Structures are given as structure tokens and as C-alpha cells.
Amino acid sequence: MYQEEQKDLSLKDYKQIWTKFCFLDETGSLSAKQQPFFTVGILKLTQPYYLYNKIQYERSVRHFYDEMKFNLLGAKNIDFAKFVIESVLEVRSLSFYSYTLDKEGEYFQRTFGADPWQAYEDISLRLLDSVLSPNEILILIADHVTTPKHIRYEVSVKKRMNDKHRRLSLAGVARFDSRGNDLLQVVDLLIGIVSYDLKMEYGIVKTPSKYKKELVDFFKQQVGVKSFCEGFRNRSFNIFVDKDSKNRKYHNENKDKERGLSS
């Protein structure tokens, strides 16, 4: 994850400072045992209104006003989802980062297993560290998650991020219902694609959904990757998969060999 010493910034350096908007969403549940993967994703943009306006215009042309959500993909919205993916790939000043953890893995259990709410905060910070570049100040917009009253995600994430980097690296954090924010919905599509590809690869999804698989294959073809099991990185995308997730494939292959030998 990114960490670099740099000179202090002041108001007179405003022409050298980049302000980046980050949209954060997650897929999977930290507490549900039937969902082994937990993925957090961040879409980072300098000027988010370009992508937002393009999606809004296409919504009005197609008279499509439903929520874009990976788990709701079907015949009525698959074409619009593909349009959104193509639009994301056309934005030059865009970066996407995701971090997938295997909740059954040793690393997750050792590092995050005790408190799911603290885990969500810690994982968000780890991803923000990878997003931050020198001379940048981030603004984080995250999907709303219902939490216990004692959880102060917005306050804690901002304080911990700025304390760690010893400067104003995160200007503010706000959480909104993703149903009213197209760019949070874009993140949902992207992390849904990554997570579903892993689930298919490791046999967690026995009978893949036709339309979910179609969008996964479409995106992989567009970026030129066969699988996200080993992660993926290019100019715009940094998809990180923890080693315990990767080990699933090794263990599954060994189990298949054992069954073959015994039969």
C-alpha cells in the first residue's frame, strides 16, 4: 500500500494540490458466514461530473431510472450496465482500486476477525492508503451502512487518515444511500464483477447467473484479463486479492486431485 514522505502543503500551494473525489462501496458481509469474500472498492475521479452527466443523459434517453446494482442484473438492465462499464473505461482521469479478502483465511481472522465494524474501518483505511498520491487531498463519499450508535466511521476514518500521513490528506467523509448516487452504483457494478469472478472460479457459485456472468466476461474482455484470482493492474485499475483468496484455488485443485486418485 502507498506511503511516501513529502513536504508539507500550505494554502499557497493550491495550484500544486489535486483534490480527488473517492466513491466507496463494499460487497459481501463481514458477519455472514455464507459469504466468504468481502470486497471494498473505491472509484477515484478528479472531475466526477463528466461520468455522472454521461450516465444521467443516457438514463433519460433510455428512460431507465432503476438502481444499477450487480445483484439485480437481468435482461432489462444488462445493456445499460455494459454502457456504464464502457463509459468508465473511456474516462482518462479515473482510477479504480479494490481489495478482496477471504474471511475464512488466516490473515483475515488474525487481523480483522474480532470486530466486524472495526474491520470495515480498517479495510477502508488500507484502501485509502493505496489511493492517496503525493500532493493530493481526498474527499470520500461512501455508501451508507447501518451501524451501532457507538460507531463513528466518518469521524474516525478522517482522523486516522490525517494522523497517519501527518497532513490534511482526507478533507472529509460523508455517507449516502447508494440508490440515489450513480457513482456509488458504478462501484457496486465493478466490485460485483470482481467478487463474482472469484466465486465462479472457486466453485462457490455452482450455477452462474447468465447476466452476471455476461457482465463479468464483458469487463474482462474489455481490460484484457482472463481471471481476477491473481489480482489485476493497469493504468486505471488496481485490483488486489489477498493471498488467502488465491490459496483457495490451490486447495481446490488438490482436493480435485485427491478425489481423482481415490476414485
CORBELVEN-V863178 format. One record per helix or strand. SS is the DSSP state (H for helix, E for strand). FROM is the first residue (numbers start at 1). TO is the last residue. If there is no record, write none. Layout:
# CORBELVEN-V863178
<<SS:FROM:TO> <SS:FROM:TO>>
This chain:
# CORBELVEN-V863178
<<H:11:16> <E:18:27> <E:37:45> <H:49:62> <H:70:72> <H:78:90> <E:94:102> <H:106:111> <H:116:131> <E:136:143> <H:153:165> <E:170:176> <H:178:180> <H:182:201> <H:210:223> <E:232:233> <E:237:241> <H:243:262>>
